[in-house]
């Protein structure tokens, strides 16, 4: 019987999914796993219970499965779980999520049942229960089965999560295959599958230096065994440069928990990079890369790694010695050199300040054509935002420093230090209450922190005020377009009448993330007498590209225009209440083109 003729027998609803995955892999001529995995065998549609709340679902799963998972007979227990999982009729991801949270009376019995389910289960719900249990209870002997099931579309994420504590490389390969929608990482995963270290190195070095390719930096490093490659090739300059790019991307705080904190060989890889960083050609790009790594080690998430006493300081001292004291003479339009010049001193001055707080404004370097500005707050040398929250960057200095929000007064003030990258309504924000108590400034009343409640921080008031005054005066990080933005914002704070006369108010003023040389002013228009049946607000965005004139000329000119002209006549409508926009004749902004 041919493989094609045999296939129907192996796609029936009585065939274990484990056997089906082995079969599908076995009949592939080149044994290559599709980028999104093999399709699951045909079966009933996945259940959907949109009316079920999270708590209701947890209760149902607990009542249905907890007694069964304590049964010492794994065959009998697995058969019962098979039936009950189908009866629950929950979406597969929901069922797995709640199974992973079950309190287990007998972990040994639950582990045996989980193994029976993943090896003999014939539907996704039952196998998913087994995989969810192995996320907590899996052992090295479960790796082959999990890798096999991970070849199936719909089970790869659960398999990757279960493999993470057992086989990081296998977990990373599954993770990449599920998320590499463009196929840009396919040459790398193909090379890894061959086991040829030279092919893996070549594929790594061929990765485009773009966010869309490196956003899976930790998984790329784990799948390719970057640490092993560096041990085998400690003086490979090209590999060292790529290592710096991957580490810097892992330390990015834009999204959820920074990946650098979950990259197990992180400290060893930093050590390898710094030890041989003198082999990198002294190009502007490499200088900026090493300075970015230093900033990550000094005030970014990499500072939170479990460093041996004094070791992080030693790495920073080594990087300080490798970098030139200053960038070459500025060349008009050379953003890379300009960024280096403005930030060269920052990670090497006062890494440890005892109980004195420090605010550092960091322009996160991603490429010459992009930037993100954040305020990093250090206490006892520890960066507080990644330590206590980690779901986004600290707010920019315009929000925290220029506004005076961090100033301490006897009356307590709650301040938002950071908001989740996906908005506070989705994943929260980090708040602290600041108050002056005699000769101390107290930060307490933390709200939104991840993990145990943080302790109060008590700072000497004189030192606190001095450091904040220094940060308010320090504009060394700022470039012309950003200076223009800060001056415009200060002018609008001092004279709100400039916009209120047009029934508008400042929403935010900054620079374009993708075009740092463009100042962006966004205004919120709220009519006092909206057309009948409408309400709410509209937003208008005014972009001011750099024209080489100094900020001290550009900002007053912009404020003068706001004083004499209604911004709705020259700024671009950028969204808001649909009914109000239609009534006033404003068309919605065009959708951004798909990448």
N, C-alpha and C positions, 0 to 999 in steps of 0.2 A: 504494500500500500504506500503511495507517495505521501509526502508531507502535506501537499495540498488536499489530497483525499482524506487524510487523517484529521484535518483541522476541525470539521464539524463536531467530531466526538469530543474535542478538547475545548470547545467553546460552549458547551451545554451548562446549564445552571447547576449541575451536580459535580462539575469539575472544580477542584480547589484552585483558587486564583494563583497560588504558588506554582502549581503544576502548569497552569496556563501560561504564566510568565516564562517559565523554563522552556516551554514548547515554542512560544513566539520567538524567543531569542535563538533557539536551536535551528529554526528554519530560515533565519536570515542568512543570505549567502555570505555576507562579510561580517556577520555577528555584530553589526553596528546598531546601537540603540537610537531610535529616532529622537530628535531634539526634545520633543514634548512627551516622550515615552510611548509605549505600545498602547493602543486603545483597549479599554476594558471590553470584555465580551458583552454581547447584547444582553440586556436584562430589563426589568421594569424601570420606569423613570424614577429619578431620585425624588424622595418625598419632600414636600415643602409645607411647613406649618408656620406661616407668617404671624399668626395670632399668639404664638407661644412666647412668653417672656423668658428672660434668662433664668430667673429663679424657678419658674415653673418647670423649665427643661431640666435644671439641675435636680429638682426634687424627683421628677419622673425617672431620670437615669439612676439616681441613687436608690430609689425604691425597687427598681426593676433588676438592677445588676449587682448591687452590693451583696445580697444573700448568696447569689450564685457564685461569686468569685471567692467565697470562703469554702466552697465544696472541695474536699481533698482529692476527688476523682476528676482529673482534668478532662477526660473524654465526656463524662456525663455533664460537667459544668459547661464545656464548650458547646455541646448540643443545646443546652438550655439557653445559653447566651445567644446562640444563633437565632432561636425562635423569638426571644424577647427583644433583641435588637431590631428584628423586622417588625414586631408589633409596635415598637415605639414610633416608627414612621417619621423619624427626624432627618433633616439634612445631614449628610455624612460628616461634614466638618463640625456641626453642632454636637453630634453624638460623640465624636472623638474628643472635642474640647471638654465636655462634661465628664467623660470617662477619665480623662487625665487628672481630674480634681477629686476623684472618689477617695474617701477614707477607706483603707483596706485593713480588714481585721487580720488577715493572714497573707502576708506578702508572698510567701513561698507558694501557697496554693494559687494565688492570683497569677504569679509568674508562669506556673505550669499550664494554667488555663490559657494564658496569653499565647504561649508557644503552640498549643494545640490549635488555637484559632488561626494564627498566621500560617500554619502549615496545611490546615485542612479546610479553612473557611471557604465557602463558595460564593459569598456575596460581599460587597464592599463594606456594608454596615458591620458585619461580624468581624471581618478582617481588620477593619478600622479600630474596633474596640481592642483587639489584641495588640495592634501597633501602638495605640495610645497608652496601654499599660506598659509596654516595653520601653516607652520614653523614660519611665521612672525605674523600671525593674530589669531592663535589658542587661545582658552580660556578653562577653566576647563571643560565646558560642552562637549568639543570635545574629551576628553580623552577616553571614552568607544568606540567610533567609530574608533579612531586611533589604539587603542589596538587590536580591532577586525581585521582591515585591516593588521595590522602588523603580523598577523598569516600567511599571504600569502607570499610565496617565491617571491622575486622581489619587494615587497613593504615594507619590514621590515626596510630598511635603512631610507626611507623617513618617515615612521611612527616614528622611533626612534628619528629622528631629530625634528619632530614636537612635540613629547612628552617631549623632553629634558627640555624646560622651564616650563612644566606643571606638569609632573610626572616623576621625575628622576628615580625612581625605575623601573617603567614600561619601560622607554626608555632603561635602562641598561640591562634589561632582554632580550629585542629584540636584542640589540647590541651583547650581548654575544652569543645568539643562532645562529646568523648569522656567527660568527667568530670562534666559538669553533669547529674547523674542526676535532679535535681528540676526541671530546666528553668528555674531561677531566673535564669540568665544568658542565656536565649534572647532576651529583648527587647534586650539589649545586643548580642549577636552579629548579630541582625537589623538593628539600627541601623548597625552597622559595615559590613555588606554594602551598605547604601545609599550609603555614602560621604558622608553628610550629617553634618558635624561637630556641628551643633546637636542633631541627633537622638542622636548618640553621647553628647554631654554630658548630655542629659536622661536617657538610659538609665543612665548612670553614677551620676548623682545619685539615681536611683530605687532603687539597690541597697540591700537591707536591711543595716543595720549589725550584722551577725551573723557569727560565725565561719563558719557553713556557706555563706554567700554570698561571704565575702572570703578563704577559704582559698586561692583561686587568685589572690591579689593581684598577683603579678608578671605572670602571664599576662593578667589583666584590664588592667593598665597597658600591656602591650605591644600587646595586640589593639586597645585603644582609642586608642593613640598618646597616652598621657597627657602625655608631654613636649611633643608638638606642640600639644595643647590648651592647656597652660600658657603656651607661647610666644605663642599667639594671644590668650589671655585672662589676662594676668598678674595682673590685679586682681580676678579672679572669686573672691569669698570662699567661696562654696559649693564650688567646684572645689578651692580650697586646702585646705579642711577634709577633703574626700575624699582628697586627696593625702596628707595627714598620716596618715589611717587606713590607706591602702594601704602607705605606707612602713613604718609601725609593724608591720603584719602581715607584710611581707616580711622584717623583721628578727627575726621570731620564731625562736627556736632550738629549739622543741619537737620538731621532726621532723628531717629530714636537713639537708644543707647549707642554710644560710639563703638564701632567695631573693634577698635584697638584694645578695648578692655576685655574682649572675648577671644582675642588672638593669643593662644597659649604661648607661642615662642616669642612674643613681642619684645621682651627685654633682650633676649639673645640676638634677635635680628637687629635691634637698635645698636647693640654693642658691635656687631659685625659691620654695620654700615659706617659707624663713626670711626672704628679702628682703621678702616681702609679708605676713608673718604678722601684722603690726599691723592688717591689714584684718579679721581674724577678730573677731567680736563677743566681748567679754570674759566669756564664760560659763564656768561650772565645767567643762563638757565640753571646751571648747577649751583651757582652761588645762591640764587633765590631758593632753590630746592633745599639746600642745607640750612638756610635761615628759617624756612618754613618748619623743618624738622625741629630746629632749636626752639621755635615758638611753641610747638606742640609739647615738647618736653618741659618747657618752663612754666607755661600757664594754661596749657590745653589738657585734654583728657589723658594724654600719655603720662602726665605728672602723677596720675592716680595709680599707676602700676606699682606692684609690690617691690619697689627698688630697695636694694641693700643700702644701709646708711652711707651717704656721701657719693653714691655711684651716679645718680642723676646729675649732681653738680659736676662730677668729673667729666661726664659726657658733654655737658654744656661748655665747660672750660676748653675741652678739646676742639669743639666746633668753633668757639670764639677764636682760638689760635689758627684755625684753618681759613677763616674768612678774612678778606681784606678789611682794613680799618674803615674804609669808605669805598663807595662805588666810584668808578671812573667819572670824569667830568660829564655832566649831563648832556645828553643829545636830545634835541627837541623831538617829542613823540615817543621816546624810549620809556614806556611805562614800567618795564621790568627793572631797569636800572633805577628809576625814580622810586619804585616800591622798596627796593633794597636799601637805598639811601635813607628813606624815612623810617625804616624799621630795624636797621642794623644793630642799634644799641639795645633794643628792648629786652631780648631774652637773657642778656648777660649782666644786667644791672640789678642787684638785690634780689636774688632768687629766694632768699629766706629772710623774712623780716620779723621774726618772733610774733608777738601778738599785734603788730601793727598791720592794719588793712592796707591793701594796695589795689588801685584801679588801673588797669592797663587797657588802652584802646588798641585793638588788633585788627588790622585789615587782612582778612584771610586771603592768602594768595592761592588762586586756582589756575589762572592763566593771565597773560598780559591784558586780556580783553574782558576780565570779569573780576569782581571783588565783592566781599561782604564784610561789613564792619560790625564788630561786637565789642562790648565792654566785658572784660574778664575781671572778676573780683577774687582776689586772693586773701585768705586769712590763714595765718601760720604757714604760708607758702603753699596752701592747698586751693586749687580753683573750685569755688563753691558751686557754680552752676552745674558742671558735669558731675560733681560729687553728690549733689543733692537732688538733681532733676534729670539731666542728661537727655532730654527730648528735644533740644533745640539750643540755639546760641543765646548768649546773654543779649539783652536789648542794646541797641546802638547808643553811643554817648549822647546823642541829641535827646534821647528819651530819659536817660538816667542821670547824666552829669550836667548837661547844659540847662536842663529844666529845673535843677535844684532839688529833685526828688530825694537824693541821698543825703541832703543836709539834715542834721539832727536838731530837734527842738524838744522842749519838755512835753509838748503835746504829741502823743504817738501818731505815726503816719504809716499806713500800709503801702508798700511799694511792690509792684510787679517787676521782678528781676528778669524773667524769661517766660516766653510763651511757647508751647509746643509748636513745632513746625507746621502742624495741620490745624492750628487754631486751638484756643483754650477750650472751646465747646466740645472738641473731640477728645483731646488727650491731656488737657489741663494746662496749668501754668504754675510758676514758682513765685510765692509771695513771702515777704518778710515785713515785720513791723519794726520801725526804727524810732528810738526815743532817746532823749538825753536824761541821764540819771546822775545828777551831781557832776563829778569829774570823769564820768564814763559815758560812752555811747553804747546802747544795748540793741542788739539785733535778736529778736525772739518772735514768738507768735508765728512761726513758720507755717505756711499753708501750701499744700500741693507737692511737698517733697516726696520723693520715692523712697520707700524703706522706712526704718524707724524714725520717729520725730527727731529732728536735729536739736542739739543743745543750744541754749542761748550763747551768743557771742558778745563778749564785753571788751570794748576797746577804750584805751586812754583817750579822753575827749580831745586833748590838745593835739595828739598825734593824728587822730581821725580828721580833725578839721584841717590840719596842715596837708595831709595827703589828698584830701578832697580839693583843697585850693590848688594844689599842684596839678591835679588832673584837669581842673577847670581851665587852668592857664595853658596847659600843654596841647598845642595844636600841631606838633611835629609830625603826627601821623597823617595829617590832612593834606589833600591835594586841591588844586584850584577849584574844580567844580564842586567838591564837597565843602570847601570854605564858603563858596557862594551860597550853597544850600543852607549852611549854618547861619550865615548872616541874614538871609531872607527869613528863616524861621525865627531868629531873634527879633527881627523887625516886626514880624506879625504878632509875636507874643507881646511886644511893647505897645503895639498900636493895632489892636484887634478891629478898630474902626475901619482900617483899610479894606477889610473884606466884609465886615458886617453891613456896610452901606449897600452892598450888593446881595444881602441876605445869604452870605457865604461865611465859611469859617475854615481855618487851616485843618486839613486832615493829616497830611504828613508832607515833609520836605526832605529830600535826600538826593542821592545820585542813582542813576540807572545801574542795576546790578550787572547787566551785560555790556553796558557802555558807560564806564565810570566817568567819562568826561562830559556827560550830559546831566545837568541839574534837573530834577523833576519836582514840581510843585503840584500837589493834589489838594483841591478845595471841595468842601461839601456844601452844596446849595440846598437850603431848606426854606422854601417860600413861606412867608407869614400868612398869605391868603392863597392857598393852592386851589386850582380849579376844582369844582364840585366833583366828588367821587374819587378824589386822589389824595395823596399825602406822602409822607416820607421825604426822602432826600435824593438828590442826584450828585454825581461826582464828576468833576472836570479836572483833567490833567494837563498841565502846562510844562512842556519840555524846553529847556534852554541849552542847546549844544554849546560847547566851549568855543569862544571866538577870540581867544588869546588876550582878552582884556582882563585886568586884575579883578579879583573878587570884590575889592573895595569900590570898584566902579560898577560892576555888573549887578550886585545886590541892590544898591540904591536905585539903579535904573529900573529894576524889576518892581521894587516897592512903589516907585513913582507911577509906573504903568497901572498897578493895581489901584492906586489912589484915583486915577483919572479915567480908567476904562473898566467896564464890566467884564470880568474874566470869562463869562459865558460866551463872549463874542470872539475871543481868540484862543482859549483853551479848548481841548478836545473832550467832548462828552465821553465819559468812561464808565457808565453804568449807574444803577440805582433803581428806584421804584419804577416799574414798567408803565403803570397807568399815568404817573406824573410825567414821565418822559414823553409818552405819546401825546398827552394833552398839550404839552409845550412844544411839540414838534422836534424832539431830539431823537435821532435814530440810535439804536443800540450799537455799541462798538462791534466791528467785524470779529468773527471767531479767529483765534490764532490758527495759522496753518499747521496741519499735522506734520510731525517730524518724519 
